[in-house]
Amino acid sequence: MTLDTVKHAAGTPETELPWKELGLKEDEYARIREILGRRPTGAELAMYSVMWSEHCSYKSSKVHLKQFGEKAPENDALLVGIGENAGVVDVGQGYAVTFKVESHNHPSYIEPYQGAATGVGGIVRDILAMGARPVAVMDPLRFGAADHPDTKRVLPGVVAGIGGYGNCLGLPNIGGEVVFDSCYQGNPLVNALCVGVMKHEDIHLAKASGAGNKVILYGARTGGDGIGGVSVLASETFDDTKPTKRPAVQVGDPFQEKLLIECTLEVFREKLVAGIQDLGGAGLSCATSELASAGSGGMRVELDTVPLRDATLSPEEILMSESQERMCAIVEPRHVDRFMEICEKWDVIATVIGEVTEGERLEIFWHGEQIVDVPPGTVAHEGPTYHRPYARPEWQDALQADDAGGLPRPATSGELREQVLKLVGSPNQAAKSWITDQYDRFVQGNTVLAQPEDAGMVRIDPDTNLGVAVATDGNGRYAKLDPYAGAQLALAEAYRNVAASGARPLAVSDCLNFGSPEDPAVMWQFAEATRGLADGCQRLGTPVTGGNVSLYNQTGDTAIHPTPVVAVLGVIDDVTRRTPIAFAEEGQLLYLLGDTREEFGGSAWSQVVHDHLGGLPPKVDLDREKLLAEILISGSRDGMIDAAHDLSDGGLVQAVTESCLRGGKGARLVVPDGLDAFTFLFSESAGRAVVAVPRSEELRFTDMCGARGLPATRIGVVDGDAVEVQGEFTLPLGELRTAHEETVPALFA
């Protein structure tokens, strides 16, 4: 077979290439020919196909994502924003923290263990590439119905993959979510977040500058796994054939990644790197084109020097391979020998595969023959931009009119008690310890809070106790009812969870999971959610530092609920002042902060008791969220709050149950004037929290709330070994614990 060189391509314009099979549209292929002034070579076509995929180019979403920049609030803490591998914020004392959340949804359905494992590995390398040491991971997960046979196939594999990879890396898994809903059947969402820490001066960017600097590929050998992962597997709608596409799923080796991390951190310490990029989605195609495009020159690569696991791989396959545990560094010639010494010390394969050039082209050669000659920016950053049509779906009005407030409510105290047990034992509200116990949450010894706390928290300075907290949240049911409000409710909940731990919210990363962008109704959901999140971040003063869009989460005509997952990172000056959720001391006074209204649209109660989705989600008041956060942070810092738990999915009764079981203490509750017991227990009004206040601090705490205008209602006391709602029912903690903790093991153990 004749090698398809640049010269050969110029002389054979009529040659047919498999552009459609590689996920390109006809007009996209025509645009590539226009850019090059000829037909592409096979290698060039491979590069454009993966880099112009939905997953890499954001071609359907970037017209909406630009709002995150246009509406970005002024924030002195932001050091690196959207456009790099991950955002970076200043947390004080000379420290910078980088964090990002990404998706690995489709691979995790095809091959649950490897899909989830390599999702963790990929996000860890994104953080590493910024110059940071990874210190913690989190995993927001969505699965189909808990009792569906395929959920029993997917969930255990995903959980084992996350735990297996993260535990081997020695990274604590400090938070996340597990949600079940039939809309995710066949389209589970496996999102992965990583947090990293560095000093300000250690920040690294993905760019290739300095003619003569060497391009070094280091890490694992390149194999045939992951080929077409971003262009085909992650960028089209699922159908019945998808579980056969296993070669498109990457295979991970966490021990190789651990060596890669330590090796990379050592070359950073010795300042041997001028630019760096990890190899994740689109592999070498991404790393070479993005480094060259972001730099000040061109790049020449000798592709036949790439170390291979499979000697039969073609140039196109090498460029498209998404084999894991690989990095690409730009190194000055004077540092190459030392760079190689460090790689050898860590038993990491390293190979000079090219160099930065004076020109403005990315040139790739195969055994001396040129197979790629492209402007790198057209591959990396100048892909198609689609203004997809979008329209409010015809069914939206009927969905919102189907108000959950009209559903039958418990008529007796006995029915109320029965529905409380049903709620706290339902798969979504039940304890997830069977899952989280498979993750090492405390490795490294710096974990301060982890599941099931409101936020994960890690210490980043052992001398001063400076720390950061992170929470991820997202409610697809709310977003289905109102995508704009749903996105803001996800933001508000994550913001509130961070504040409830005692940390001050600083910045946001997001993973926007939606159905097919070719459906105008889905694009309307996406446009509304993005607008809502951008407006919400502007109001709260928390800039979006980066994130991910995952589209085509759809089987046939059935899309998932719009699921914007929002991660909020906050800083706490002293982690010893953090606030747990546990009610741990008898006599603590329980206060409900915020206003409780008749809001049941999209609620856990409506789902669990009536299998109903309709109406409007809770109203969003971001000014109230800011005020609530200020009270929670001040109360924590000044010793006025012993415990705090945000109120969200499941309402007050869910939060009180979790806090009582966490601390092993009961609570006596009194329904406040103006509320009925049902609304008091099950409402999901936003902007609320329940706090435990020491008796000695009650006056000071209520004075603070009153002075700042935050409603604070005393609703009970920590006492005994049961949850008692006076005048209604008593539920012993043992009975609650059985209902809450046995559901998930019974389904999956």
C-alpha positions as MATLAB code, in Angstrom:
seq = 'MTLDTVKHAAGTPETELPWKELGLKEDEYARIREILGRRPTGAELAMYSVMWSEHCSYKSSKVHLKQFGEKAPENDALLVGIGENAGVVDVGQGYAVTFKVESHNHPSYIEPYQGAATGVGGIVRDILAMGARPVAVMDPLRFGAADHPDTKRVLPGVVAGIGGYGNCLGLPNIGGEVVFDSCYQGNPLVNALCVGVMKHEDIHLAKASGAGNKVILYGARTGGDGIGGVSVLASETFDDTKPTKRPAVQVGDPFQEKLLIECTLEVFREKLVAGIQDLGGAGLSCATSELASAGSGGMRVELDTVPLRDATLSPEEILMSESQERMCAIVEPRHVDRFMEICEKWDVIATVIGEVTEGERLEIFWHGEQIVDVPPGTVAHEGPTYHRPYARPEWQDALQADDAGGLPRPATSGELREQVLKLVGSPNQAAKSWITDQYDRFVQGNTVLAQPEDAGMVRIDPDTNLGVAVATDGNGRYAKLDPYAGAQLALAEAYRNVAASGARPLAVSDCLNFGSPEDPAVMWQFAEATRGLADGCQRLGTPVTGGNVSLYNQTGDTAIHPTPVVAVLGVIDDVTRRTPIAFAEEGQLLYLLGDTREEFGGSAWSQVVHDHLGGLPPKVDLDREKLLAEILISGSRDGMIDAAHDLSDGGLVQAVTESCLRGGKGARLVVPDGLDAFTFLFSESAGRAVVAVPRSEELRFTDMCGARGLPATRIGVVDGDAVEVQGEFTLPLGELRTAHEETVPALFA';
ca = [
       0.000    0.000    0.000;
       1.398    3.387   -1.026;
       2.023    5.804    1.822;
      -0.355    8.751    1.519;
       2.162   11.589    1.633;
       1.466   15.308    1.232;
       2.988   15.154   -2.245;
       0.839   12.158   -3.143;
      -2.320   13.890   -1.875;
      -1.613   16.977   -3.974;
      -1.336   14.819   -7.064;
      -4.400   12.637   -6.467;
      -7.314   14.989   -5.766;
      -9.874   12.397   -6.863;
      -8.945    9.821   -4.191;
     -11.904    8.989   -1.944;
     -11.266    9.209    1.809;
     -13.454    7.816    4.626;
     -14.383   11.220    6.070;
     -17.936   10.163    6.907;
     -16.821    7.050    8.781;
     -14.535    9.262   10.884;
     -17.473   11.393   12.025;
     -17.029   14.387    9.686;
     -19.863   16.079    7.815;
     -19.654   16.725    4.084;
     -19.293   20.487    4.503;
     -16.586   19.936    7.134;
     -14.609   17.799    4.716;
     -15.014   20.485    2.047;
     -13.719   23.080    4.525;
     -10.599   20.964    5.216;
      -9.874   20.805    1.480;
     -10.310   24.577    1.297;
      -7.901   25.177    4.189;
      -5.224   22.932    2.678;
      -5.801   23.835   -0.973;
      -5.890   20.114   -1.748;
      -7.365   16.924   -0.392;
      -5.991   15.909    3.004;
      -3.704   12.936    3.480;
      -5.038   10.068    5.535;
      -3.029   11.289    8.518;
      -4.326   14.844    8.146;
      -7.879   13.558    7.858;
      -7.389   11.556   11.047;
      -6.212   14.657   12.903;
      -9.021   16.892   11.695;
     -11.649   14.229   12.403;
     -10.714   13.887   16.068;
      -9.964   17.564   16.697;
     -13.125   18.768   14.951;
     -15.277   16.308   16.880;
     -17.957   17.608   19.213;
     -15.923   16.432   22.189;
     -12.784   18.403   21.262;
     -13.993   21.418   19.278;
     -17.228   22.282   21.134;
     -18.634   23.114   17.702;
     -22.276   23.045   18.812;
     -21.744   24.606   22.222;
     -19.074   27.302   21.980;
     -21.462   30.004   20.774;
     -23.210   29.599   24.142;
     -20.126   28.925   26.270;
     -18.655   32.327   25.405;
     -21.071   33.793   27.977;
     -18.830   32.423   30.711;
     -16.175   34.868   29.554;
     -18.492   37.739   28.645;
     -20.316   37.615   31.989;
     -17.329   36.626   34.126;
     -17.393   38.495   37.450;
     -14.408   40.450   38.668;
     -12.407   38.064   40.818;
      -8.868   38.801   41.953;
      -8.348   35.144   42.857;
      -8.522   33.925   39.239;
      -5.007   33.186   37.934;
      -5.772   31.020   34.878;
      -9.193   30.856   33.264;
     -10.957   29.070   30.420;
      -8.779   27.797   27.589;
      -6.076   25.882   29.430;
      -6.108   22.308   30.694;
      -7.724   23.518   33.923;
      -8.478   26.762   35.744;
      -6.258   28.048   38.552;
      -7.210   30.213   41.546;
      -5.203   31.954   44.256;
      -6.066   30.582   47.715;
      -3.565   32.656   49.686;
      -0.190   32.090   51.353;
       1.406   31.782   47.913;
      -0.644   28.695   47.030;
      -2.636   28.193   43.866;
      -5.265   25.499   43.374;
      -6.340   24.060   40.048;
      -9.491   22.002   39.534;
     -11.669   20.749   36.714;
     -14.502   18.314   36.046;
     -14.689   16.238   32.843;
     -16.888   13.475   31.446;
     -16.203    9.891   30.417;
     -19.804    8.919   29.844;
     -19.995    6.816   26.689;
     -16.821    4.779   27.338;
     -18.165    3.905   30.786;
     -21.309    2.396   29.301;
     -19.359    0.333   26.783;
     -16.686   -0.884   29.216;
     -17.603    0.283   32.747;
     -14.341   -0.505   34.544;
     -11.898    0.899   31.991;
     -14.188    3.766   30.987;
     -14.428    5.031   34.556;
     -10.790    4.285   35.423;
      -9.397    6.179   32.443;
     -11.793    9.039   33.173;
     -10.018    9.434   36.511;
      -6.616    9.100   34.864;
      -7.402   11.717   32.236;
      -8.603   14.398   34.629;
      -5.601   13.774   36.907;
      -3.238   14.425   33.967;
      -5.100   17.647   33.125;
      -4.351   18.870   36.638;
      -0.762   17.604   36.508;
      -0.185   19.450   33.219;
      -0.890   22.758   34.971;
       2.137   22.192   37.215;
       0.185   20.982   40.240;
       0.373   17.939   42.444;
      -3.034   16.203   42.354;
      -4.395   15.974   45.903;
      -7.974   14.689   45.603;
     -10.616   13.415   43.197;
     -14.428   13.395   43.150;
     -16.956   11.565   40.968;
     -20.488   12.778   40.200;
     -22.298    9.716   38.797;
     -25.703    9.102   37.179;
     -27.136    5.667   36.403;
     -30.370    4.210   35.095;
     -33.093    2.818   37.342;
     -31.520    1.193   40.398;
     -33.369   -2.078   39.867;
     -32.698   -2.346   36.115;
     -30.508   -5.320   35.118;
     -28.139   -3.145   33.076;
     -27.554   -0.833   36.042;
     -26.304   -3.907   37.879;
     -23.817   -4.375   35.027;
     -22.669   -0.770   34.760;
     -22.558    0.546   38.339;
     -20.295   -2.074   39.967;
     -17.809   -1.797   37.097;
     -17.773    2.005   37.197;
     -17.318    2.079   40.968;
     -14.558   -0.540   40.810;
     -12.810    1.411   38.037;
     -12.918    4.687   39.966;
     -11.724    3.046   43.171;
      -9.149    0.839   41.493;
      -7.471    3.656   39.590;
      -7.732    6.386   42.248;
      -6.689    4.114   45.103;
      -3.621    2.951   43.176;
      -2.644    6.581   42.558;
      -2.940    7.280   46.266;
      -5.506   10.030   45.756;
      -8.366   10.409   48.243;
     -11.860   10.399   46.734;
     -13.582   13.027   48.861;
     -17.013   13.531   47.319;
     -19.427   13.390   44.437;
     -22.952   12.066   43.922;
     -24.765    8.922   42.862;
     -28.175    9.452   41.240;
     -30.521    6.881   39.714;
     -33.096    7.726   37.045;
     -34.460    5.721   34.129;
     -33.534    8.572   31.757;
     -29.877    7.549   32.158;
     -30.581    3.973   31.107;
     -28.047    3.294   28.366;
     -26.447    6.705   28.947;
     -24.833    6.747   32.394;
     -22.970    9.904   33.336;
     -19.491    9.322   34.718;
     -18.016   12.723   35.503;
     -14.629   13.020   37.176;
     -13.068   15.925   39.066;
      -9.531   16.454   40.293;
      -7.990   19.106   42.538;
      -4.312   20.010   42.470;
      -2.067   22.306   44.516;
       1.023   24.309   43.573;
       2.804   27.553   44.298;
       2.028   30.517   42.030;
       5.415   30.367   40.352;
       4.915   26.716   39.380;
       1.997   27.250   36.979;
       2.656   25.688   33.546;
       0.783   26.310   30.302;
       0.248   24.239   27.146;
       2.329   25.990   24.504;
       5.324   25.222   22.305;
       7.681   28.176   21.895;
      11.356   28.587   21.142;
      12.649   27.320   17.826;
      14.948   24.334   18.368;
      13.278   23.245   21.584;
      12.655   19.529   21.626;
       9.272   17.786   21.671;
       9.469   14.850   24.087;
       6.787   12.196   24.358;
       7.010   10.365   27.661;
       4.988    7.816   29.587;
       3.347    4.659   28.299;
       3.835    3.219   24.830;
       1.164    3.978   22.229;
      -1.298    1.195   21.482;
      -4.468    0.635   19.516;
      -6.895    1.434   22.337;
      -9.084    4.501   22.268;
      -8.878    5.015   18.498;
     -11.888    7.082   17.478;
     -12.906    7.640   21.080;
     -13.631   11.354   20.800;
     -14.691   11.470   17.160;
     -17.067    8.513   17.089;
     -17.751    7.144   20.567;
     -18.116   10.475   22.406;
     -19.636   12.510   19.586;
     -22.689   10.686   18.379;
     -25.937    9.261   19.675;
     -26.004    5.758   21.145;
     -27.836    2.970   19.407;
     -28.068   -0.777   19.857;
     -24.624   -1.361   18.303;
     -22.637    0.695   20.800;
     -21.675   -1.983   23.342;
     -19.609   -3.640   20.572;
     -17.311   -0.616   20.250;
     -14.875   -1.707   22.918;
     -11.678   -0.834   20.976;
     -12.688    2.837   21.272;
     -12.381    2.626   25.071;
      -8.953    3.370   26.527;
      -7.171    0.931   28.831;
      -5.592    2.363   31.958;
      -2.536    1.486   34.043;
      -2.630    3.432   37.332;
       0.850    2.302   38.374;
       2.285    3.789   35.174;
       0.333    6.981   35.885;
       1.748    7.192   39.415;
       5.279    7.010   37.997;
       4.324    9.618   35.405;
       3.028   11.973   38.108;
       6.167   11.763   40.245;
       8.436   12.034   37.206;
       6.576   15.113   35.939;
       6.618   16.831   39.316;
      10.380   16.309   39.529;
      11.049   17.833   36.107;
       8.827   20.739   37.157;
      10.866   21.240   40.334;
      14.049   21.439   38.290;
      12.368   23.834   35.820;
      13.195   21.691   32.792;
       9.914   22.223   30.910;
       8.998   25.159   28.644;
       5.518   23.835   27.798;
       3.513   20.711   28.503;
       0.334   18.944   27.468;
      -1.226   15.670   28.525;
      -2.406   13.148   25.951;
      -6.062   12.462   26.534;
      -8.881   12.824   24.020;
      -7.464   12.849   20.448;
      -4.024   11.758   21.682;
      -1.043   13.005   19.687;
      -3.321   14.881   17.299;
      -4.438   17.058   20.183;
      -1.099   17.425   21.964;
       0.933   18.417   18.900;
      -1.637   20.737   17.323;
      -2.587   22.495   20.562;
       1.017   22.986   21.688;
       2.002   24.353   18.278;
      -1.093   26.523   17.940;
      -0.654   28.105   21.370;
       3.065   28.708   20.826;
       5.004   31.182   18.731;
       6.244   28.885   15.970;
       5.625   25.628   14.190;
       6.511   22.028   14.944;
       8.150   19.125   13.152;
       7.417   15.591   14.384;
       9.004   12.276   13.348;
       6.051   10.003   13.960;
       7.984    6.762   13.408;
       9.995    7.477   16.567;
       6.896    7.113   18.782;
       7.295    4.052   21.078;
       4.567    1.532   20.241;
       2.899   -1.413   21.954;
       1.705   -2.606   18.565;
       4.198   -2.364   15.697;
       1.434   -2.798   13.099;
      -0.230    0.554   13.865;
      -0.558    2.871   10.873;
       0.402    6.572   11.094;
      -3.304    7.470   11.224;
      -3.882    5.097   14.124;
      -0.887    6.450   16.036;
      -2.222    9.989   15.658;
      -5.729    8.992   16.781;
      -4.779    6.604   19.582;
      -5.945    7.644   23.033;
      -3.653    5.300   24.944;
      -3.394    6.512   28.514;
      -0.560    7.664   30.796;
       1.227    9.811   28.190;
       2.480   13.418   28.267;
       4.166   15.694   25.764;
       6.780   18.203   26.960;
       8.639   21.042   25.238;
      12.219   21.067   26.530;
      15.169   23.320   25.725;
      18.122   21.364   24.232;
      20.317   22.136   27.257;
      17.789   20.410   29.537;
      17.121   17.301   27.458;
      19.780   15.087   29.042;
      18.631   15.897   32.568;
      14.988   15.400   31.556;
      15.867   11.955   30.233;
      17.788   11.081   33.401;
      14.759   11.830   35.551;
      12.492    9.785   33.287;
      14.909    6.867   33.495;
      15.009    7.186   37.285;
      11.216    6.796   37.398;
      11.220    4.013   34.786;
       9.255    6.221   32.382;
       9.906    5.817   28.646;
      10.847    9.164   27.058;
      11.571    9.861   23.394;
      12.414   13.011   21.459;
       9.877   12.907   18.637;
      10.405   16.358   17.152;
      11.233   20.003   17.662;
       9.751   23.486   17.584;
      10.425   25.274   14.281;
      10.600   28.856   13.048;
       7.655   28.376   10.705;
       3.922   28.387   11.242;
       3.141   24.823   10.168;
       2.709   21.517   11.940;
       4.715   19.045    9.881;
       4.700   15.321   10.604;
       6.960   12.779    8.896;
       6.859    8.996    8.641;
      10.205    7.375    7.835;
      11.327   10.559    6.094;
       8.125   11.079    4.081;
       5.915   14.067    4.955;
       2.381   12.971    5.822;
       1.067   16.128    7.532;
       1.506   19.786    6.597;
      -1.183   21.923    8.238;
      -1.641   25.263    9.999;
      -1.934   23.958   13.602;
      -4.548   26.520   14.593;
      -6.975   25.162   12.006;
      -6.737   21.761   13.652;
      -6.715   22.801   17.304;
      -8.719   25.991   17.622;
     -10.467   26.889   14.374;
     -12.881   24.023   13.936;
     -16.466   24.445   12.810;
     -18.850   26.705   14.701;
     -22.485   25.655   14.559;
     -25.394   27.909   15.373;
     -27.709   24.999   15.969;
     -31.424   25.812   15.819;
     -33.096   25.668   19.181;
     -36.674   26.040   20.326;
     -38.633   25.610   23.523;
     -40.201   22.158   23.215;
     -43.940   21.945   22.707;
     -44.313   19.708   25.755;
     -42.643   22.146   28.181;
     -45.834   24.063   29.043;
     -47.767   20.882   29.814;
     -44.895   19.564   31.940;
     -44.764   22.741   34.010;
     -48.554   22.856   34.320;
     -48.584   19.365   35.853;
     -47.937   20.803   39.300;
     -46.661   18.436   41.977;
     -48.433   20.537   44.591;
     -51.688   18.844   43.655;
     -50.486   15.318   44.391;
     -52.169   13.443   47.269;
     -50.454   14.101   50.591;
     -50.348   11.908   53.675;
     -53.680   12.130   55.474;
     -52.531   10.838   58.862;
     -49.467   10.898   61.064;
     -49.006    7.215   60.291;
     -48.911    7.893   56.560;
     -46.475   10.769   57.136;
     -44.174    8.451   59.083;
     -44.454    5.789   56.398;
     -43.531    8.251   53.650;
     -40.514    9.500   55.607;
     -39.187    5.933   55.795;
     -39.921    5.381   52.114;
     -38.068    8.566   51.189;
     -34.906    8.024   53.248;
     -34.699    4.419   52.054;
     -35.230    5.196   48.357;
     -32.194    4.554   46.113;
     -31.416    8.243   45.556;
     -31.757    9.253   49.213;
     -30.296    6.106   50.745;
     -26.747    5.967   52.095;
     -24.118    5.368   49.421;
     -21.492    3.953   51.779;
     -21.450    0.616   49.898;
     -20.066    2.661   46.992;
     -17.882    5.193   48.789;
     -16.320    2.584   51.063;
     -14.645    1.191   47.929;
     -12.756    4.475   47.603;
      -9.840    5.426   49.834;
     -11.022    8.753   51.251;
      -8.169    9.410   53.678;
      -4.941    8.419   51.914;
      -2.194   11.100   52.204;
      -3.603   12.079   55.612;
      -4.908   15.494   54.565;
      -8.595   14.695   54.125;
     -10.626   16.751   56.582;
     -14.137   16.068   55.266;
     -15.346   13.393   52.849;
     -18.553   11.576   51.902;
     -21.241   11.844   53.181;
     -20.393   15.394   54.264;
     -21.803   18.352   52.332;
     -18.396   19.063   50.790;
     -15.052   17.330   50.524;
     -12.217   19.198   52.221;
      -8.444   18.741   52.201;
      -5.643   20.468   54.087;
      -3.062   21.964   51.727;
      -0.630   23.441   54.266;
       0.168   21.369   57.371;
       1.675   24.316   59.221;
      -1.120   26.863   58.814;
      -4.048   24.444   58.217;
      -5.034   26.275   55.046;
      -7.482   24.124   53.111;
      -9.912   23.923   50.225;
     -13.405   22.474   49.988;
     -15.189   21.233   46.865;
     -18.773   20.200   46.218;
     -20.452   18.932   43.053;
     -24.197   19.083   42.464;
     -26.775   18.824   39.714;
     -30.466   17.941   39.611;
     -31.629   16.747   36.197;
     -35.259   16.710   37.304;
     -35.129   20.413   38.145;
     -33.367   21.157   34.847;
     -35.974   19.177   32.883;
     -38.699   21.378   34.397;
     -36.777   24.633   33.832;
     -33.227   24.452   32.423;
     -32.366   28.056   33.335;
     -33.467   27.676   36.958;
     -32.162   24.104   37.111;
     -28.618   25.192   36.295;
     -28.792   27.962   38.892;
     -30.135   25.535   41.496;
     -27.172   23.227   40.817;
     -24.808   26.172   41.262;
     -26.615   27.347   44.395;
     -26.545   23.903   45.993;
     -22.825   23.392   45.392;
     -22.130   26.947   46.617;
     -24.262   26.295   49.723;
     -22.560   22.965   50.413;
     -19.123   24.568   50.367;
     -20.290   27.350   52.681;
     -21.944   24.829   55.024;
     -18.528   23.241   55.540;
     -17.138   26.617   56.611;
     -15.264   27.448   53.394;
     -15.653   30.595   51.278;
     -16.747   29.781   47.679;
     -14.269   31.037   45.078;
     -14.725   29.525   41.626;
     -16.681   27.111   39.452;
     -16.008   24.257   37.037;
     -18.836   22.519   35.208;
     -19.695   19.427   33.198;
     -22.704   20.037   30.965;
     -24.354   16.714   30.081;
     -27.101   16.839   27.447;
     -28.698   14.882   24.622;
     -28.206   15.373   20.885;
     -27.441   18.945   19.754;
     -29.204   18.117   16.499;
     -32.501   18.171   18.417;
     -33.768   21.787   18.746;
     -35.416   20.961   22.084;
     -32.104   19.702   23.519;
     -30.266   22.758   22.206;
     -32.860   24.977   23.877;
     -32.226   23.166   27.140;
     -28.491   23.639   26.664;
     -28.805   27.330   25.764;
     -31.048   28.023   28.750;
     -28.890   26.088   31.214;
     -25.724   27.791   29.998;
     -27.362   31.214   30.243;
     -28.625   30.396   33.722;
     -25.221   29.232   34.918;
     -23.420   32.255   33.441;
     -25.929   34.651   35.027;
     -25.737   32.815   38.342;
     -21.938   32.844   38.474;
     -21.953   36.552   37.691;
     -24.363   37.215   40.567;
     -22.453   35.048   43.070;
     -19.032   36.344   41.995;
     -17.719   32.862   41.209;
     -16.130   32.696   37.729;
     -16.266   29.566   35.590;
     -12.624   28.517   35.261;
     -13.168   25.676   32.795;
     -15.069   22.472   32.377;
     -16.523   20.155   29.795;
     -19.512   19.652   27.519;
     -20.832   16.146   26.921;
     -23.464   15.914   24.184;
     -25.169   13.019   22.405;
     -26.148   11.417   25.719;
     -29.122    9.917   23.977;
     -30.380    6.530   22.847;
     -32.422    6.836   19.675;
     -34.916    9.648   20.300;
     -34.672    9.421   24.086;
     -32.358   11.993   25.658;
     -31.216   12.130   29.264;
     -32.598   14.880   31.466;
     -30.507   18.004   30.933;
     -27.849   17.542   33.612;
     -25.534   20.478   34.273;
     -23.154   19.285   36.994;
     -21.580   22.210   38.832;
     -18.445   22.033   40.976;
     -17.709   24.873   43.398;
     -14.311   25.263   45.062;
     -13.864   27.263   48.243;
     -11.041   28.171   50.602;
     -10.896   27.893   54.396;
      -8.118   29.537   56.390;
      -8.124   26.911   59.138;
      -9.500   23.430   58.505;
      -9.769   22.794   62.237;
     -12.735   25.204   62.137;
     -14.623   23.182   59.480;
     -18.266   22.356   60.086;
     -19.419   18.705   59.859;
     -22.996   17.580   59.255;
     -23.207   15.358   62.356;
     -25.449   16.185   65.303;
     -23.013   14.923   67.916;
     -23.939   16.436   71.304;
     -27.218   16.298   73.160;
     -28.606   19.707   73.972;
     -27.518   21.370   70.742;
     -30.274   23.652   69.481;
     -31.526   23.103   65.941;
     -32.238   26.142   63.777;
     -33.756   26.220   60.315;
     -32.223   29.020   58.241;
     -34.173   30.495   55.325;
     -37.783   30.435   54.148;
     -39.818   27.259   53.637;
     -42.474   27.382   50.935;
     -44.828   24.929   49.210;
     -42.290   23.833   46.574;
     -42.499   20.236   45.399;
     -41.856   20.383   41.628;
     -39.118   17.894   40.792;
     -38.885   16.936   44.455;
     -37.675   13.654   45.857;
     -41.051   13.207   47.567;
     -42.958   13.540   44.274;
     -40.605   11.028   42.632;
     -40.449    8.456   45.421;
     -44.068    8.482   46.536;
     -45.840    9.265   43.248;
     -43.296    8.617   40.460;
     -44.168   12.094   39.241;
     -42.221   14.794   37.413;
     -43.990   18.068   36.748;
     -44.520   21.656   37.838;
     -41.799   24.195   38.491;
     -38.609   23.654   40.486;
     -37.937   25.691   43.648;
     -37.396   29.411   43.140;
     -33.819   30.638   43.045;
     -32.744   33.654   45.115;
     -28.997   34.079   44.674;
     -28.845   37.101   46.971;
     -30.329   34.915   49.704;
     -27.767   32.203   48.898;
     -24.948   34.724   49.385;
     -26.413   35.869   52.702;
     -26.894   32.291   53.906;
     -23.299   31.483   52.949;
     -21.995   34.472   54.887;
     -23.883   33.349   57.999;
     -22.672   29.738   57.685;
     -19.050   30.816   57.176;
     -19.091   33.379   59.998;
     -20.859   30.991   62.359;
     -18.299   28.301   61.668;
     -15.307   30.615   62.037;
     -16.561   32.172   65.273;
     -17.626   28.947   66.997;
     -21.372   29.601   66.844;
     -22.241   26.507   64.804;
     -21.347   22.928   65.741;
     -22.956   21.278   62.707;
     -24.589   22.378   59.469;
     -26.350   20.595   56.625;
     -27.786   22.157   53.498;
     -31.407   21.453   52.603;
     -31.941   20.255   49.050;
     -33.014   16.889   47.629;
     -35.423   15.338   50.135;
     -35.887   18.482   52.207;
     -35.522   18.906   55.960;
     -36.351   15.338   56.935;
     -33.593   13.964   54.702;
     -31.020   16.392   56.126;
     -32.014   15.744   59.749;
     -31.937   11.969   59.199;
     -28.426   12.131   57.729;
     -27.124   14.426   60.497;
     -28.640   12.282   63.252;
     -27.298    9.028   61.826;
     -23.885   10.593   61.206;
     -23.591   11.737   64.830;
     -25.512    8.883   66.459;
     -27.866   11.301   68.225;
     -31.596   11.818   67.867;
     -33.581   15.035   67.449;
     -36.881   16.367   68.742;
     -38.523   18.631   66.193;
     -41.415   21.075   66.495;
     -43.312   22.207   63.406;
     -43.026   26.036   63.256;
     -46.103   28.242   63.255;
     -47.423   28.851   59.769;
     -46.246   25.506   58.388;
     -47.901   22.112   58.255;
     -45.838   19.034   59.098;
     -45.771   17.780   55.510;
     -44.382   21.017   54.031;
     -41.982   21.395   56.964;
     -40.508   17.948   56.317;
     -40.580   17.541   52.522;
     -40.381   20.998   50.909;
     -37.267   21.548   48.789;
     -37.166   25.345   48.934;
     -33.659   26.573   48.136;
     -31.478   28.884   50.196;
     -31.905   26.874   53.406;
     -29.812   24.969   55.904;
     -30.288   23.320   59.281;
     -27.663   24.094   61.922;
     -26.856   22.846   65.408;
     -26.038   25.725   67.761;
     -24.475   25.341   71.236;
     -26.814   26.703   73.909;
     -24.093   29.093   75.010;
     -24.001   30.657   71.543;
     -27.753   30.890   70.840;
     -28.138   34.599   71.592;
     -25.031   35.586   69.654;
     -26.104   33.449   66.688;
     -29.684   34.716   66.544;
     -28.477   38.307   66.929;
     -26.165   37.811   63.928;
     -28.968   36.348   61.805;
     -31.353   39.106   62.834;
     -28.847   41.870   62.148;
     -28.204   40.518   58.638;
     -31.840   39.782   57.862;
     -31.696   35.995   57.558;
     -34.752   34.127   58.869;
     -33.663   31.741   61.645;
     -36.327   29.545   63.250;
     -35.665   27.323   66.236;
     -37.152   23.952   65.317;
     -35.875   21.583   67.988;
     -33.034   20.095   69.944;
     -30.540   17.254   69.625;
     -31.776   14.654   72.069;
     -32.359   10.937   72.575;
     -32.086    8.103   70.105;
     -34.967    8.859   67.733;
     -36.196   11.504   65.317;
     -39.403   12.789   66.849;
     -41.736   15.264   65.188;
     -43.900   16.383   68.091;
     -47.554   15.634   67.583;
     -46.854   13.463   64.546;
     -44.506   10.464   64.947;
     -41.343    9.037   66.450;
     -38.773    7.122   64.395;
     -36.017    5.320   66.335;
     -32.562    5.788   64.853;
     -32.233    2.027   64.460;
     -35.295    1.911   62.225;
     -34.090    4.906   60.234;
     -30.625    3.412   59.889;
     -32.002    0.144   58.565;
     -34.132    1.940   55.974;
     -31.331    4.328   54.998;
     -28.344    1.980   54.872;
     -29.622   -1.353   53.551;
     -31.044   -0.261   50.179;
     -27.901    0.049   48.061;
     -26.159   -3.103   49.354;
     -29.366   -5.060   48.741;
     -29.337   -3.864   45.128;
     -25.657   -4.287   44.270;
     -23.691   -6.187   46.911;
];
